[in-house]
Amino acid sequence: MEKFTTHTGLGVPLRQSNVDTDQIIPAVYLKRITRTGFEDALFSAWRKDPSFILNQAPFNAGSVLVAGPDFGTGSSREHAVWALKDYGFKTVLSSRFADIFRGNSGKQGLLAAELAQDDIELIWKELENAPGTEVTVDLLSKTVVCGNIVAPFEIDDYTRWRLLEGLDDIGLTLQHEEDISAYEATRPAFKPKTLPARLS
Amino acid sequence: MAVAKTLAEKVWDAHVVRKGDGEGANAQPDLLFIDLHLVHEVTSPQAFEGLRLAGRKLRRPDLTIATEDHNTPTLDIDKPIADLTSRTQIQTLRNNCAEFGVRLHSLGDAEQGIVHVVGPQLGLTQPGMTVVCGDSHTSTHGAFGALAMGIGTSEVEHVMATQTLSLKPFKTMAINVEGALRPGVTAKDIILAVIAKIGTGGGQGYVLEYRGSAIRALSMDARMTICNMSIEAGARAGLVAPDQTTYDYMLGRPHAPQGAEWDAAVEYWNTLRTDDDATFDVEVDLDADTLEPFVTWGTNPGQGVSLSSSVPSPEDFGDENAKAAAERALQYMGLTAGTPMKEIRVDTVFLGSCTNSRMEDLRAAADIVRGRQKDPNIRMLVVPGSARVRLEAEAEGLDKVFKDFGAEWRFAGCSMCLGMNPDQLEVGERCASTSNRNFEGRQGKGGRTHLVSPVVAAATAIRGTLSSPSDLDPAPESAAIRTDAT
């Protein structure tokens, strides 16, 4: 995973709550077996509407998405994170994220930064009044800067550390392989196994 | 004296491989062992590929099982899948399972079906387990008192490689449902009412425990319906403490413990209760006695009302974001504030999905439609949750009931819940659906979804407008719409 320390990029105000992962990437794009190449799929239904924010310059070149509360609800599809990244987004700001989306973001180096809704509103106004304004999201100081607005954001320390270091989760866990083996040795015999298969 | 714990905390603690270092905000997540990993074709190909690229093995094929569900057609299943990308994805799952030694139930197999229907019916889902799957509706398995969570593809790969997951601590929420459901009111109505009450983000960070006399009275199929939609309230998981109803369901299933192991298991399962003096971070109460059939009017599962009421007005919402969301939802749904819900005419009725496709759901709907005729303008799809459910339903003659009624009797899969296969709505088409998500375009581009229970779906197919069984003339016998455990 690439390290994330700080990012400055064009902000995109997405004034909408409950942006579910079906909107971020509709199910039809989930038939692919690759992990990249989903930029065309991002918000594909909404992008058919010419007035949609990503169809307007300069927002189409944005890399900081500023969304309403409850972003990423619904399906667990990590494709939502892949599509945001493939399009060029490095970070999403919202006052509330769905848990699975937040987890998936952390695994893929997309920073999900949780801000107070009041600060989101201020940033929305700034971006709408001065389209093209850049937003700086600094993970070291956990701060967002947009014009004159300076707002703190929340992220759990473990995810922050992993993002800052660009650490691979599986590699970290396999350092504790002995603990896993020790646990396995204590599992009760009545716990089910899928193999050999027993059928009705 | 031991510290009092909730059920979810007990299951969690029993699976800690390694406590995270540090405390408070600096705490690392705990590393938890995963008892069962369910796999399907959509969220696994990139994870298998990741293993291959890193030269890693699948650690526990014996705790892993796969089935094909999201992409699979529900017609002509003996023919090659027409959609080439779907066919490739299914074939990729077959290749990966063969390469890594994973048990797979393919299309055409008697145990194929929606992954969350297959696990319980094989007896692989048991109380006190940790269950994960690259699918948000994994919460379904919480009905057995398991801690069951949906995960993303990176985590799927992590579980494949390590049989563990790093998990952040959770908060606990009790959902107390006391009283007795009235005839025609079901588990689906309970969970839709819960979501409307706490909102789609209300459960974020929480594991929900459904408790109270109304929950205890429910069958396992009904408890699965409730736990299934925990994710629609934003929760990390939802569960119900195991009891005799759970054990009766489990006994004799292929992978249930047998003989002395059964006794040992039951002894352990009996400890899986929230201690009397344990406290939840939050408690929410719902009155089952007064609950009515519930239905959604908008484009997220929290936008629901009693079926007997009307489409709300954006002005009813104080919060600006909720108001804007309501305006947008009404426009997408083509609805006018103030319209009685029961005057809304639908084009399609979908009975299926991991929420409502089990035997009890099919029986309840069949009891409503038996001997009646479908509204001629309505298309009704009945999609059993698994090939096994389909066989059982046919053994009871339910297929004939639905076909005589004018509905289409299909093969098992996720089908129109998310329209990855050909079962989709047309632009502007309106559907009464027993599934779990009414998002824009979820059931097909431009399609409009009203989430309902199986009995409301059945009554709607008869009348053509959103209807409750009590609207039917003649009214169905109350025994026909029972919802309690039998």
Interface residues (C-beta under 8 A of the other chain):
Chain A: R15 Q16 S17 N18 D20 D22 Q23 P26 A27 V28 L30 K31 R32 I33 T34 R35 A45 G68 P69 D70 T73 G74 S75 S76 R77 E78 H79 V81 R96 F97 A98 D99 I100 G103 N104 K107 Q108 Q117 D156 D157 Y158 D169 I170 L172 T173 L174 H176 E177 D179 I180 Y183 E184 R187 P188 A189 F190 K191 P192 K193 T194 L195 A197 R198 L199 S200
Chain B: V17 R18 G20 G22 A25 N26 A27 Q28 P29 L31 F33 D35 L36 V42 T43 P45 Q46 E49 G50 A54 R56 R59 P61 D62 L63 T64 I65 H70 N71 D83 T85 S86 T88 Q89 T92 R103 A110 E111 L122 G123 L124 Q126 M129 G134 D135 S136 G150 I151 G152 T153 S154 E155 E157 H158 A161 T162 Q163 T164 S166 K168 T200 G201 Q204 G205 I231 E232 G234 R236 R253 P254 H255 A256 P257 E261 W262 A264 A265 Y268 N300 N321 A322 A324 A325 R328 R388 L418 G419 M420 R437 F439 E440 G441 R442 K445
